[in-house]
Amino acid sequence: MSRFKQLQEFQKEFSKLVRKYPSLPEDLKKLERLITLHPVGFGTNFATMHQTPEVKIIKARLACKSLRNRSVRVIYAYHEETITFVHIEIYFKGNKENEDRGRVERYLEGLE
């Protein structure tokens, strides 16, 4: 069983971004290996957006080789009890200023 899941919206965004930035699948795998060891990340490249005993929503900066290491943002949920991660949103900061807070809220509502 994979520890990583993706929302359908994430999959669509990821597919579009991969056409522009071909290193993105490899870059995402590196992030996944990192957060397997440090689920909420560490340092300034990770920010906790929401936290409950059941789930933490994290915004991470992902260095993308195709963008000459400029960052793509990845929003993911970490479920501590089941040790699973759900990718909620991915976007290039140059194209979109902020995350879709509504999507995060809908995800959290779906957990209740």
GROMACS elastic network, one bead per residue, 0.5 to 0.9 nm:
[ bonds ]
;  ai    aj funct       b0    kb
    1     4     6  0.87541   500
    2     5     6  0.73193   500
    2    84     6  0.80754   500
    3    36     6  0.85574   500
    3    82     6  0.87073   500
    3    83     6  0.68643   500
    3    85     6  0.59403   500
    3    86     6  0.83275   500
    4    32     6  0.79906   500
    4    84     6  0.60604   500
    4    86     6  0.57904   500
    4    87     6  0.73670   500
    5    84     6  0.77919   500
    5    85     6  0.62289   500
    5    87     6  0.61653   500
    5    88     6  0.89153   500
    6     9     6  0.81174   500
    6    10     6  0.60730   500
    6    11     6  0.64219   500
    6    76     6  0.88372   500
    6    85     6  0.83895   500
    6    86     6  0.53543   500
    6    88     6  0.64154   500
    6    89     6  0.86297   500
    7    10     6  0.51557   500
    7    11     6  0.64496   500
    7    12     6  0.89408   500
    7    86     6  0.70587   500
    7    87     6  0.62478   500
    7    88     6  0.55723   500
    7    89     6  0.78519   500
    8    11     6  0.50751   500
    8    12     6  0.64537   500
    8    13     6  0.88019   500
    8    88     6  0.85045   500
    9    12     6  0.52163   500
    9    13     6  0.62885   500
    9    14     6  0.85259   500
    9    88     6  0.74554   500
    9    89     6  0.71244   500
   10    13     6  0.51501   500
   10    14     6  0.59188   500
   10    15     6  0.85112   500
   10    87     6  0.65954   500
   10    88     6  0.56593   500
   10    90     6  0.62013   500
   11    14     6  0.50610   500
   11    15     6  0.61158   500
   11    16     6  0.87220   500
   11    87     6  0.87796   500
   11    89     6  0.85813   500
   11    90     6  0.88576   500
   12    15     6  0.52133   500
   12    16     6  0.64174   500
   12    17     6  0.87430   500
   13    16     6  0.52522   500
   13    17     6  0.62010   500
   13    18     6  0.86291   500
   13    89     6  0.75723   500
   13    90     6  0.64432   500
   13    91     6  0.72562   500
   14    17     6  0.51072   500
   14    18     6  0.60325   500
   14    19     6  0.88275   500
   14    24     6  0.82534   500
   14    25     6  0.86360   500
   14    89     6  0.85426   500
   14    90     6  0.65868   500
   14    91     6  0.81267   500
   15    18     6  0.52229   500
   15    19     6  0.67192   500
   16    19     6  0.55720   500
   16    20     6  0.71215   500
   16    21     6  0.89064   500
   17    20     6  0.52748   500
   17    21     6  0.58490   500
   17    22     6  0.80065   500
   17    24     6  0.76401   500
   17    90     6  0.86786   500
   17    91     6  0.78851   500
   17    92     6  0.82184   500
   18    23     6  0.73438   500
   18    24     6  0.58458   500
   18    25     6  0.72751   500
   19    22     6  0.60893   500
   20    66     6  0.83128   500
   21    24     6  0.58365   500
   21    64     6  0.77917   500
   21    65     6  0.81349   500
   21    66     6  0.51769   500
   21    67     6  0.69843   500
   22    25     6  0.72441   500
   22    26     6  0.85710   500
   22    65     6  0.86846   500
   22    66     6  0.65046   500
   23    26     6  0.55877   500
   23    27     6  0.61407   500
   23    28     6  0.87313   500
   23    64     6  0.67283   500
   23    65     6  0.59350   500
   23    66     6  0.55622   500
   23    67     6  0.87628   500
   24    28     6  0.59652   500
   24    29     6  0.85211   500
   24    64     6  0.62195   500
   24    65     6  0.75919   500
   24    66     6  0.74219   500
   25    28     6  0.51690   500
   25    29     6  0.62728   500
   25    30     6  0.88144   500
   26    29     6  0.50991   500
   26    30     6  0.64405   500
   26    31     6  0.88593   500
   26    64     6  0.89506   500
   27    30     6  0.52044   500
   27    31     6  0.64993   500
   27    32     6  0.88044   500
   27    62     6  0.72209   500
   27    63     6  0.70681   500
   27    64     6  0.60087   500
   27    65     6  0.73258   500
   28    31     6  0.50200   500
   28    32     6  0.61793   500
   28    33     6  0.86910   500
   28    62     6  0.74026   500
   28    64     6  0.85976   500
   28    74     6  0.89480   500
   29    33     6  0.62380   500
   29    34     6  0.86406   500
   30    33     6  0.51631   500
   30    34     6  0.62899   500
   30    35     6  0.87762   500
   31    34     6  0.50330   500
   31    35     6  0.61814   500
   31    36     6  0.85161   500
   31    60     6  0.88273   500
   31    62     6  0.69724   500
   31    63     6  0.89951   500
   32    35     6  0.52284   500
   32    36     6  0.60534   500
   32    37     6  0.88140   500
   32    85     6  0.89133   500
   33    36     6  0.51957   500
   33    37     6  0.68095   500
   33    38     6  0.88474   500
   34    37     6  0.54458   500
   34    38     6  0.61210   500
   34    39     6  0.77640   500
   34    41     6  0.75209   500
   35    40     6  0.66507   500
   35    41     6  0.59324   500
   35    85     6  0.88744   500
   36    39     6  0.56388   500
   36    83     6  0.87138   500
   36    85     6  0.88480   500
   37    41     6  0.84365   500
   38    42     6  0.71920   500
   39    42     6  0.88239   500
   39    78     6  0.67692   500
   39    80     6  0.85030   500
   39    83     6  0.85909   500
   39    85     6  0.84555   500
   40    46     6  0.72000   500
   40    47     6  0.80896   500
   40    48     6  0.73959   500
   40    56     6  0.77442   500
   40    57     6  0.84977   500
   40    58     6  0.65627   500
   40    78     6  0.74355   500
   41    45     6  0.77483   500
   41    46     6  0.56377   500
   41    47     6  0.81402   500
   41    58     6  0.83061   500
   41    60     6  0.78900   500
   42    45     6  0.70524   500
   42    46     6  0.60521   500
   42    47     6  0.85085   500
   43    46     6  0.63022   500
   43    47     6  0.86341   500
   44    47     6  0.72475   500
   44    60     6  0.89327   500
   44    61     6  0.87286   500
   45    59     6  0.81428   500
   45    60     6  0.56148   500
   45    61     6  0.50954   500
   45    62     6  0.78961   500
   46    58     6  0.66610   500
   46    59     6  0.57149   500
   46    61     6  0.65622   500
   47    57     6  0.85931   500
   47    58     6  0.56306   500
   47    59     6  0.52156   500
   47    60     6  0.65439   500
   48    51     6  0.70927   500
   48    56     6  0.69929   500
   48    57     6  0.59355   500
   48    59     6  0.63788   500
   48    60     6  0.88404   500
   49    56     6  0.75905   500
   49    57     6  0.53960   500
   49    58     6  0.56042   500
   49    59     6  0.67212   500
   50    55     6  0.79763   500
   50    56     6  0.55889   500
   50    58     6  0.72592   500
   51    54     6  0.79802   500
   51    55     6  0.61079   500
   51    57     6  0.64386   500
   51    58     6  0.88246   500
   52    55     6  0.54071   500
   52    56     6  0.62206   500
   53    56     6  0.78363   500
   53    79     6  0.88845   500
   53    80     6  0.79514   500
   53    81     6  0.88594   500
   54    78     6  0.85102   500
   54    79     6  0.60098   500
   54    80     6  0.63473   500
   54    81     6  0.67937   500
   55    77     6  0.64783   500
   55    78     6  0.55622   500
   55    80     6  0.64239   500
   55    81     6  0.84606   500
   55   108     6  0.86836   500
   56    76     6  0.83098   500
   56    77     6  0.55833   500
   56    78     6  0.51818   500
   56    79     6  0.67077   500
   56    80     6  0.79972   500
   57    75     6  0.70269   500
   57    76     6  0.57432   500
   57    78     6  0.64057   500
   57   104     6  0.81065   500
   58    74     6  0.81322   500
   58    75     6  0.56870   500
   58    76     6  0.54297   500
   58    77     6  0.62476   500
   58    78     6  0.76218   500
   59    73     6  0.67594   500
   59    74     6  0.57760   500
   59    76     6  0.66099   500
   59    77     6  0.89934   500
   59    99     6  0.87305   500
   60    72     6  0.83101   500
   60    73     6  0.56824   500
   60    74     6  0.52077   500
   60    75     6  0.63350   500
   60    76     6  0.80138   500
   61    71     6  0.56164   500
   61    72     6  0.58479   500
   61    74     6  0.64720   500
   61    75     6  0.89896   500
   62    69     6  0.83271   500
   62    70     6  0.80790   500
   62    71     6  0.51360   500
   62    72     6  0.50618   500
   62    73     6  0.59113   500
   62    74     6  0.68270   500
   63    67     6  0.79388   500
   63    68     6  0.81291   500
   63    70     6  0.55997   500
   63    72     6  0.64433   500
   63    73     6  0.88068   500
   64    67     6  0.53035   500
   64    68     6  0.65316   500
   64    70     6  0.59667   500
   64    71     6  0.58754   500
   64    72     6  0.66367   500
   65    70     6  0.77025   500
   66    69     6  0.70833   500
   66    70     6  0.84846   500
   67    70     6  0.52761   500
   67    71     6  0.74540   500
   67    72     6  0.87323   500
   68    71     6  0.87952   500
   69    72     6  0.89961   500
   70    92     6  0.89462   500
   71    92     6  0.69009   500
   71    93     6  0.71564   500
   72    90     6  0.69906   500
   72    91     6  0.57034   500
   72    93     6  0.61687   500
   72    94     6  0.86930   500
   73    89     6  0.79245   500
   73    90     6  0.55422   500
   73    91     6  0.53617   500
   73    92     6  0.61772   500
   73    93     6  0.67673   500
   73    99     6  0.82620   500
   74    87     6  0.72688   500
   74    88     6  0.75720   500
   74    89     6  0.57313   500
   74    91     6  0.68015   500
   74    99     6  0.88993   500
   75    86     6  0.86715   500
   75    87     6  0.62084   500
   75    88     6  0.54189   500
   75    89     6  0.50109   500
   75    90     6  0.63807   500
   75    91     6  0.89513   500
   75    99     6  0.77655   500
   75   104     6  0.85053   500
   76    85     6  0.66068   500
   76    86     6  0.54019   500
   76    88     6  0.51650   500
   76    89     6  0.70224   500
   76    90     6  0.89374   500
   77    84     6  0.81349   500
   77    85     6  0.54759   500
   77    86     6  0.50262   500
   77    87     6  0.65169   500
   77    88     6  0.70828   500
   78    82     6  0.89155   500
   78    83     6  0.70209   500
   78    84     6  0.59706   500
   78    86     6  0.66991   500
   79    82     6  0.58223   500
   79    83     6  0.54739   500
   79    84     6  0.52705   500
   79    85     6  0.62812   500
   79    86     6  0.82578   500
   80    84     6  0.70323   500
   80    85     6  0.88287   500
   81    84     6  0.81113   500
   82    85     6  0.89702   500
   87    90     6  0.79190   500
   88   103     6  0.77109   500
   88   104     6  0.71767   500
   88   107     6  0.79965   500
   89    99     6  0.74567   500
   89   100     6  0.77487   500
   89   103     6  0.82149   500
   89   104     6  0.85158   500
   90    99     6  0.83255   500
   91    94     6  0.86152   500
   91    95     6  0.74768   500
   91    96     6  0.67105   500
   91    98     6  0.87132   500
   91    99     6  0.78041   500
   92    95     6  0.55390   500
   92    96     6  0.62934   500
   92    97     6  0.84208   500
   93    96     6  0.51135   500
   93    97     6  0.55745   500
   93    98     6  0.73968   500
   94    97     6  0.70339   500
   96    99     6  0.77143   500
   98   101     6  0.83657   500
   99   102     6  0.87589   500
   99   103     6  0.85590   500
   99   104     6  0.86054   500
  100   103     6  0.54374   500
  100   104     6  0.67541   500
  100   105     6  0.89330   500
  101   104     6  0.50989   500
  101   105     6  0.61954   500
  101   106     6  0.86233   500
  102   105     6  0.50332   500
  102   106     6  0.60947   500
  102   107     6  0.85446   500
  103   106     6  0.50434   500
  103   107     6  0.61403   500
  103   108     6  0.86510   500
  104   107     6  0.50804   500
  104   108     6  0.62828   500
  104   109     6  0.86528   500
  105   108     6  0.50861   500
  105   109     6  0.61059   500
  105   110     6  0.85733   500
  106   109     6  0.50167   500
  106   110     6  0.61453   500
  106   111     6  0.88369   500
  107   110     6  0.51449   500
  107   111     6  0.67062   500
  108   111     6  0.52574   500
  108   112     6  0.70235   500
  109   112     6  0.54826   500
